[in-house]
Amino acid sequence: MYNYSEFDAAFVAERNRQFRAQVERRISGALTEDEFKPLRLMNGLYLQLHAYMLRVAIPYGTLDSAKMRQLAYIAERWDKGYGHFTTRQNIQYNWPKLSDVPDMLDALGEVGMHAIQTSGNTIRNVTADHFAGAAADEIADPRPVAELIRQWSTDHPEFQFLPRKFKIAVTGSPNDRAVIKAHDIGLQIVERDGRQGYRVIVGGGLGRTPMIGKVLSDFVSQNDLLPYLEAVVSVWNQIGRRDNKYKSRIKITVHEHGIDDIRARVEDRFAIIRPTFSGIDLELFQEIKAAFAAPAFRESSVALYETAYATDPIFRSWCDTNLAEHRAPGYAIVQISLKAHGATPGDATVEQMRVMADLAEFYGHDELRISHEQNVILPHVHKSDLPAIHGILKKHGLATANIGLISDIIACPGMDYCALATARSIPIAQQIATRFDELKLEHEIGDLKIKISGCINACGHHHVGHIGILGLDRAGVENYQITLGGDHTQDAALGQRTGPGFSADDIVPAIERIVDTYLEYRDSADESFLQTYRRVGMPPFKSALYEKAEAYAAQ
């Protein structure tokens, strides 16, 4: 993985020094909160409902054991003993004291981490496929180009005061695990005539006005990528709306101007910018790529794994649910669920973070990934080590076999923490997970993505959930709208709203009726919820939700 250069370390140290002085001025009263706000946002510090919140960047979701242990130390020393992993592959600390934040940032700098550009109207933390470098279906590891974009975009003088925040995601696979079509720019590594380049998708995004991104270019060469990205952001920075923050994202600009007009403007700007670039500095890019070289995979027997798989049903269930195919023979990708039934999705305690760091160091070539689905990945694990890993995970509440199932719920912090939220998300996720664990239906239901947001900003990605839940305030009462049929993959689609919302007391029974309808209408146990929904459409689900609600209640 990439390690900070001397320049990186010096840059972060100077930013931290500046922010320490700004914090001291805020505490002394020399700065008002309004004056302090733009300064703290440049350093990932938010003011939430009950306290400040520090959002730490985990670029393209990649960590090693030292970084994870430092995140645990920060949670133990300056927070309440846990961290919250987010859909942006970041970690958030929800309870820091303002006076402690400079020390937290210095502690991050010690292990090559920071909170720069995790907030504000700038280019945010670049995200990537959480299976990068390990996936069997991968064309190329997307993390080197994600790191290149991080270096290009950090403190870019033209892009520090954009119309709104700007998010970029990268995948190296035809199977999208990075939700690239819901980003301001999504990049997919593709091959053409023996060369690798990038398909560029622009104008995706969720929130108040959800939109699926459109293809801006089918192929941009490796050397042209940075000037092309700069052309895209420059065009939007020039013509993007600043009169209305709800219409300031690039998705609105693309919608209002049309993709053809945007493409023409980008090409014109690209023609001007390109000569000012020497292309990607090939030596630099090669150095970056070398930092992401695959570990030395070992060749050894998997007999221990095969025996445990054949004789231990609990281990077998965990393997069937939580493992993904690795590109190296004898290896597997391990997905560690942070969604134990009844737990807060995405939260990890200090102890759990240290356990995962130990597992990465001893069994996983010292690599960890954070997924946008709020879970943790050991990308490179030899199958012979899986029984030992599973045993350790069980001892620490990390062996829940539910990846991709109904309790593997994405949920934003909601009204328990967020100042923007209009309803709670966490308790709803906990209740749904607990209920379906009681019913023992998860594995029978199979692949089903529930995503919950506590407000219209859609940090829980509810628009692209197979079942999406949006919490709103209706005359002081929490009300939950349901959408069906969303998809975050390469076949990205926005969910359709079912109708009127449900109260907090009624939302879990409503989800039960949806699931019962799916089980009734599916062709076979192999037909997923999304496949069934696409085949039969909304009517039977809508009927179960509204017309047959009393009949269900009487059962």
N, C-alpha and C positions, 0 to 999 in steps of 0.2 A: 504494500500500500504506500501511498505518497506520504513522505515526511517533510515537515517544514524545512525550507532553505533558510540560510541566514537572513535573507531579505524578509521572508515571511515572518520569522520570529521577531525581527526588529520592528516591522510594521505593526504587528499586533501589540508588542510591548509599548510602542509609542501611543497607539490608540488607547490602550488601557491607562497609561499615565495621564493622558488628556481627560479621560472620563473620570478618573479619580478626583481630579481638580474640580470638574463640573459637579460631581456629587457633593464634594465639600462645600461648594458655593450654594447648592440647593439646601443642604442641611443648615447652613448658617443663615439662610434667608436672603442671601445676595441674589439668588435666582428664584423667581416665582415658578409655580408648577407649569404655567403656560410657557414660560421661557425655557424651562428644563425639558419639556415634552419632546421637542424635535431632537434634542441631544441624546436623551435616553433611548429614543426609538432607533437612532443610528447604531446603538449598541445592544439591541435586542431586549430592552427593558420596557415592560408594559405596566400600567397601573390597572389592576383588575378590581373585582368587587370588594375583596377583603384585604388585599396586600399587593405589593409589586409581584410581577412574574418575570423571570428571566428565561428567555428562549435561546438555547444553545444550538449552534449549527453542527450537524453531523453530515458533512458534504457527501453527497451520493450514498448516504446511509452506511458508510464503511467505518469500522472501528477495529482497534486491536485490544488486547487485554489491558494494557497500561491505560488507555483512554477510558475503558469501561470502569476500571478501578478508580480512576480519578473522578468520574461522574458519581460513583458511589460515595467517595470521600466528601465531595461537595454536598451531596444530599444529607450526609450524616453530620457534617460540620456546620453547615449554614442553613439547612432547610429542615424538613420534618421526617427525614429518613426514607424518602422515596423520590422517584422522578417519573415524569409522564412522557412517554414516547408518542409522537404525533404523526399525522398523515403526511407531514412534510419531511419525514425522516429526521426530525429534530428531537431534542429532549427539553422539557419545560420544568422549571422549579417554581412552585406556586406560592412559596411562603418566605422569600428572602427579605431580610431587613435592608433598607436602602444603604445603610452604612457598611454592610458586608459585601455588597455587589462588586466593588473594585477588587476585593480579595478573591472573590469567586472567579472573576475574569483573569486575574493573575494566575490562579491555580489551573485554569483551563489552558492558558498560554504555556505552562510548564510541559504540557503533553501535546502541544500542537493543535489546540482547539480554540474557538472563539465564539462570539455571539454577533459578529458584524453582519449586517444586511439580513438579519432574520426578522426584520420589521422595517417599516418605512416604505416610501414610494421609490423603490429601487429594485434592482434585480436580486431576487431572494436566493436562498440556498438551492443549489442545483441538485435535483433528485435523479435517481436512476433505478433500473431494475435491481431488486434486492437479491436476485440470483446471479448477478453479473460476475463473469469469470468462472462460473461453475455450471451454468445451465447447459443441458445437452442440446438444446435447440438454438444456441447462440451463434450468430455470425462472427461477432467480435465483442470483446469486453467494452462496454460503454463508459467505464469509469475514467480512462485516460482523457477522453474528450470532455467529460464532465469536469475533470480537474482543470483542463485547459480553459474551459468557460469560466470556472471559478476565478482563475487568475486574471483573466481578461476583464471580468465584470466587477471585481472587488475594487471599490473606490474609483471606478471609472468616472472621470470628471464630467462627462456629458450626461451620465445616467444616475445621478444622485438625487435628482428632484423630478422624477417622471410624473406623468399625470396620475398614476396609481402604481401599486405594487406590480411586479412582473415575475412570472414563474416559468422556469424552463425544466423540462424533463427529458431524459435520454434513455433509449433502449437499444440493445444490440441484437434483439430477437424479433422474428416475425410475430411471436406471441407476446402481446403487450402486457407486461406486469408493472409498468410505470405510469399508467393512465395518461399517456402522452396526448391523447385527443381532448383532454380536459385542462390543458395548460395553455398559457399565452403563446409559448412556442414548444412544440414537441418534436424531438429528433429521433429518427429511426435509422440505424445503420443498415445500408443496403449495398448490394453489389451490382455493378454494371460493367460489362466488357472486361471482367477480371479486375476491376478497380473497386475499392470501397469508397463510399460516399454517404450522403445523408438525405433522406426524405424529410422535408421541412413542413411541419403542420403548424398553422397559426390560427389564433382567434378562438381557442377553446377556453372553457372556464365554467364554473358553476355559480353559486351565489344567487343574487336576486334575479339575474337573467341568464339562465344556463344555456350554453351553446356547445356543440361539438365542433372541434377545430376542422379547418379546411386545408387541403394540400396547397401550399404556396409554391413548392418546387419538388418535383419527383427525384431530382438528383443534384446535390451540391457537392463538389469535390472536397476532399480533405483540406487542400490548401486554401480553398475559397470560403471555408465555413465561417471563420471569424469575421471577415469583412462582410459576408452575407448577413450574419446575425446583427452586426453593427448597423447595416443598412435597414434591417427590419425595425430595430428599436429606435433608430434615428427618425425614420418616417413616422412612426407612431408618436414619438416624443414631439414631433413638429405639428401633426394634425390631430392628435388625440384630444378629446374634449377635457377641458379643465373647468367648465362652467357648472358641471354637475357630477359629483363624485360617483353617483350610481351609473353614469354613462361614460366613465373615463377609461375603462379597461379596453384593451386592444380588441377584444371580441366585439364591442360595440362599434369601434372604428371600422373593423372589417365588415360588419353587418351594414353600416350606413353607407360605406363607399363601395362595397362589393369586392370580392376577392380579385377580380380582374384588374380593377383600378389599383388596389393595394399592390398587386404583383408588378404592375407597370411602374409605380412609384418606387418600389424597392429596387427594381432592376436599374432605374435611372440613378438612384442613390448609390447602388452597388458599383456602377460604372465609375462614379466619382471617387468612391472610397477605396476600391480595390488597388489602384496604383500606389496608394499610401501605405499599404501592407506589402511586406515582402512575401506574402503567403505565410502560412504557419511556419514558425521557426522550426525547421525539421529536426535540428539538433535538440532543441528544448522538448519537442514533442516525443522524440525518441527516448529522452531521459525520463519523461513522465511515464511513457509506456513501460519502460524497464522497471519502474517502481511497482507496476501492477503485474509483473511476471507471475505465472502460475507457480504455486509451491511444488516441491519435489514429491509427487504422489508416489506412495509406496505400493509395491506388489506383494500381497500376502493373502493367506487363506481367509475366506469369509465363513468358514465352517461354524465358528462360534455364533455368528449372527444367524445362520440358517438353523442351527439347533434351537436357539432361543425363540426364533420366529415360529418354529414348528411346535414347541412345547409350552410356550407361555402366551395365553390368549390376550392378556393385558398388554404385553409388549407388542404382540402382533397387531392389535388394534391401533396402538400408537404409531407403529411403522406405517400401516396402511393409510393413516390419516395425515401424519405430520412429516413424512419424508417426501422429497421430490427427486427426480432423476438427475444424476450428476453426469458430466461428460466423461469422467475418468472411470474406467472399469474398477469395480470393487468399492466405489465411493457413493455417498448419498449426501443430499442437502437436507439438513435438519432444521425444521421450523419449530421454534420454541413458542408455545402459546402464552401470551400474557392475558388470557381471557378465561382463567379458571371460573367456573360457574359461580356467579354472585360477586365476582371481583370487579374492580374498576378497569375497563378496557384500556390497555396501554400503560398501566402503572407497574413499576417494578421497585421492590424494596432494595435497600442497601445490600442486604444479605443476598438477594436474588441476583443483583448486578455482579456481585463478587463471585458468586457461583458460576454465572455465565462466562465471566472473564477467565476463571480457572479452567472451565471446559474448553474454551477457545485455545488457551495456552497449551494445555496438555493433550488435547485430542483433535483440535481443529486448525492446525497450522497458524494459530494466533490471529484468526480473522473472525469478525462478527459483522453482521449487517442488521440494520433496522429497516423494517418494511413499512410501506405506506399504510399497511393494514394494522399497524401498531403491534407487531410481533417482532421477535428477534431471531436471526438466522445464524446457524453455524454452516457456512457454505461448503466446507471441505471436511467431511468426516469419513474415515474408513469404516466399512460396515462391521468389521470385527470389534470396533469400539462402541457400537451402538448399545449393546446390553448394559455396559458400564455407565454410559451417558444417561440412559433411561433411568437407571437406578438412582443416580445422583439427582436428576431432575425431579423424580418422585418425592424425594426427601424434602424438597424445597418448594413444593407446590407449583412446579413448572412442567409437569408431564401431562397436562390435560390434552386428550386426544380429540381435538375439535377444529383443527385448521380447515377452513372452508365450510364449516358446518354452521348451523343456525345460531350457535352461541359465540361464534368467532365474529363478534359484532364490532364494527367501527363506530366509535362514538366520540364526539367532541366533549370538552369539559362541561359545556352547558352552563346553566344558571348556578351551579354549585361554585363556579369560579369566575366565569367570564362576564365582563361588564356589558357586553353586547347581547348576550343571550336573553331570550324571551321565555324559555322553558328549560326544564331539566332534561339532560340526556342520560347521565350516568345511571340514575335509579331505574329508568326505563330499560336500558340495556341489561342491568342486573336482573330485573324481574323477568325479562324474556328468557335470558339464559337459564335462570333457576327453574322457570316453569317447564321448559322443554327438557331439562335434565330430569325433572320429576316424572315427566311423561315417558322418558326413555325412547324418544322418537328421533333423536338427532341423526343417528346413522341410517335409519330407514329413510329419512327425508333426503339425506345426501347434500350435494353442493347447493348452498343457499346463502347468499350474501345479504345481510341486513346492515344498513348504514343509517346512523341517527345523527341529526344536527339539531342543536338547540336554538337556532335562529336562521334567518334567511341567508346568512353569509355562507352556509353550507360547508363548514369546516369538516363535518362528518361525511361529506361526499354522498349525501342521501339521494341526489338526483340520479346517480349511476348505481344504486343498490338494486339488486333483484327485488328486494322490498326496501323502500326508502321511507324514513320517518322524519318529519319536520315538525319540531315543536314551536308553537306560536303562542302569543298572548291574545286571548279573546275576552275583552272586558275584565281583565284581571284574573282570568282563569286559564290554566295551561290547556292547550288544545293541540292535538297531534294529527297532522295530515299524513296520508299514506300515498305513496306512488309505487307502481309495479312495473317491472320489465326493464329497469335500468341495467346498463352493462358498462363496465369500466375497461374492457379488453380492447383488442384490435377491432372488434365489432361494436364499438362504443355506441350507446344509445341512452337517451334520457327517459326516465320512468314517466309513466302516465298517472296523473292524479286520479284516485278512485272516486272522490266525492267529498262530502263534508268530513271534518276531522272528528277525533274522538278525545274524550277526557282522559286524564291520567289513569283513572280507574278502569276505563274501557279499552285502552289501547292493547293490552296483552291479550284479552279475549278476542279482539279483532284480528290480531296476528294468528291466533289459534284457528280462527275460521278460514283465514287465507290458506294456511297450511293444510287444513282438513280438505279444502276444495282441491288443492293440488294433488293430494294423495288419492282423492276420488277420481280425478280426471286424467291422471298420467297414464300413458300407454303401458309402461312397464317400470320396474324398479330402476332401470337404466336411464329413463327419461328424466332429466333434471327439471327443477322448478322453472327455470328460464325457458327451456325448450317447450314445456307444457304451456306456459303462458303465451309464448309466441304462436303456438298451434291453436289454442282455443280462444285467445283474446281476453279482454276485460270482463265480458258479461257474467260468466259464472262466479267470478271473484266479487264483482260488485253486488251481485244478488246475495251472496253469502254474507257480505259485510252489512248490507242495509235491509234487504227484504226479508232475510231469514234470521235476523239477529235475535228476535224474540224466541224463535224455535230453538236456537242454540242455547239461549239462556235457560230455557225450560228443561234442557237435557240434564 
